[in-house]
């Protein structure tokens, strides 16, 4: 079993997002249906819980601010805090890899800080010949939109400590962004010493736009009203995806975009809200005799709608 520990200054994920240590993470997105209609999609009774997302892991950290009466309490719309924490660790994404070292990450956001994203990195020494790894250093390139937050509260670019073979440590990096309308790519490198010998590997961190969406309850009538809205208020984009199992396809779609299933009949309604309170509406219908799903996405931003449609296509692409 791999040994795991937190690096100094980088392990406390809650405080980096302005939260108290005793505050647990909020519920992760769940594709639980609020109401059901007919069964023309062959879904039967929608399940209250869906499998862990296969997309990059995501967690909405509980906000210290109480939601206003007019806003749904997102923290109550999913599983327990313990289940949310488990889901966040379920599908780490590879940031960099070489023969002797492996770095993965998960993403977390806080509803109270709509311009930041926390990247939780796991560093693992994969060397099998007994070499110890040390002197770690991230070198990241800021993009015009995404910048590393170098403050006293965040994890530094130089994780402390050393790793024996097959040991791992967790280190956090906080980024500030100007816009989440497009998928962001943070590039750079990671250097370390292996028994005193310098090593270097390339690093890439992908931050999908869906990271900043959380599932919210929505009345079916209000959802239909939003979907009928045309012009500049709600701008649409579409994608068609092949599925072998409709139920699994619906569940995967909701998990990929972090949406709540509003209703199921001859079509499926899904709804969420961005971290900046934009409506995200998705209408799903069966096409091609039931072997495919047509996904219509509407948000107030055409760029966001297009980006989410591309995420859907990528999530359902056949694995090589």
BELLINLIN-V638409 format. One record per backbone hydrogen bond with DSSP energy under -0.5 kcal/mol. NH is the residue of the N-H (numbers start at 1). CO is the residue of the C=O. E is the energy in kcal/mol with one decimal. If there is no record, write none. Layout:
<<NH,CO,E> <NH,CO,E>>
This chain:
<<3,166,-0.5> <5,168,-1.0> <7,170,-2.6> <10,7,-2.0> <11,7,-0.9> <13,11,-1.6> <16,12,-1.2> <17,13,-0.7> <17,14,-1.2> <18,15,-1.9> <19,14,-1.9> <23,20,-1.8> <24,22,-0.7> <26,60,-1.1> <32,30,-0.9> <33,47,-0.6> <34,261,-1.5> <35,262,-0.9> <37,38,-0.5> <37,264,-4.3> <41,265,-0.8> <42,39,-1.6> <57,91,-1.5> <59,107,-0.8> <61,59,-0.8> <61,109,-3.3> <71,68,-2.0> <74,72,-1.1> <76,73,-1.8> <77,74,-1.8> <84,80,-2.4> <85,81,-2.5> <86,82,-2.0> <87,83,-2.5> <88,84,-2.2> <89,85,-1.0> <90,87,-1.3> <91,87,-0.6> <93,105,-2.6> <95,103,-2.9> <96,103,-1.6> <98,101,-2.7> <102,124,-2.1> <103,96,-2.8> <104,122,-1.9> <105,93,-2.1> <106,120,-1.5> <107,57,-1.5> <108,118,-2.3> <109,59,-2.0> <110,113,-0.5> <111,61,-0.9> <113,110,-1.9> <116,113,-1.3> <117,175,-2.3> <118,108,-3.1> <119,117,-0.5> <119,173,-3.2> <120,106,-2.6> <120,118,-0.6> <121,119,-0.8> <121,171,-3.2> <122,104,-2.8> <123,121,-0.5> <123,169,-3.0> <124,102,-2.4> <124,122,-0.5> <125,167,-2.5> <126,100,-2.1> <126,124,-0.8> <127,100,-1.0> <133,163,-2.9> <134,193,-2.1> <136,159,-0.6> <137,191,-1.8> <138,157,-3.4> <139,189,-2.9> <141,187,-3.1> <142,140,-0.6> <143,146,-2.2> <147,176,-2.9> <149,174,-3.2> <150,148,-0.9> <151,149,-1.4> <154,151,-0.9> <163,133,-3.0> <166,125,-2.6> <167,164,-2.1> <168,3,-3.8> <169,123,-2.2> <170,5,-2.4> <171,121,-2.6> <173,119,-2.4> <175,117,-2.6> <176,147,-3.1> <177,115,-2.2> <178,145,-1.7> <184,207,-2.4> <186,205,-2.9> <187,141,-0.6> <187,185,-0.6> <188,203,-1.8> <189,139,-2.7> <190,201,-2.6> <191,137,-2.4> <192,199,-1.9> <193,134,-3.1> <194,197,-2.8> <195,132,-2.7> <195,193,-0.6> <197,194,-1.7> <199,192,-3.1> <201,190,-2.1> <203,188,-2.5> <204,95,-2.1> <205,186,-2.7> <207,184,-3.1> <208,206,-0.6> <211,208,-1.3> <212,209,-1.8> <213,210,-1.7> <214,273,-2.3> <216,271,-0.9> <223,219,-2.3> <224,220,-2.4> <225,221,-1.8> <226,222,-2.1> <227,223,-2.4> <228,224,-1.5> <229,225,-0.7> <229,226,-0.8> <233,230,-0.7> <235,299,-3.9> <237,297,-2.1> <239,295,-1.9> <241,293,-2.5> <243,291,-2.2> <249,245,-2.4> <250,246,-2.7> <251,247,-2.3> <252,248,-2.6> <253,249,-2.2> <254,250,-2.4> <255,251,-2.1> <256,252,-2.6> <257,253,-2.1> <258,254,-0.8> <259,254,-2.4> <260,271,-2.9> <262,260,-0.6> <262,269,-2.8> <263,269,-1.0> <264,35,-0.6> <265,267,-2.6> <268,284,-2.3> <269,263,-2.2> <270,282,-2.5> <271,260,-2.7> <272,280,-2.0> <273,214,-2.4> <274,278,-2.5> <275,212,-2.2> <277,274,-2.4> <280,272,-2.3> <281,298,-2.7> <282,270,-2.5> <283,296,-2.6> <284,268,-2.5> <285,294,-2.0> <287,292,-2.4> <290,287,-1.1> <291,288,-1.2> <292,287,-1.6> <293,241,-2.8> <294,285,-3.2> <295,239,-3.6> <295,293,-0.6> <296,283,-2.9> <296,294,-0.6> <297,237,-3.4> <297,295,-0.5> <298,281,-2.8> <299,235,-1.9> <300,279,-0.5> <302,300,-0.5> <305,301,-2.3> <306,302,-2.4> <307,303,-2.3> <308,304,-2.6> <309,305,-2.0> <310,306,-1.9> <311,307,-2.0> <312,308,-2.1> <313,309,-2.0> <314,310,-2.5> <315,311,-2.4> <316,312,-1.4> <317,314,-1.0>>
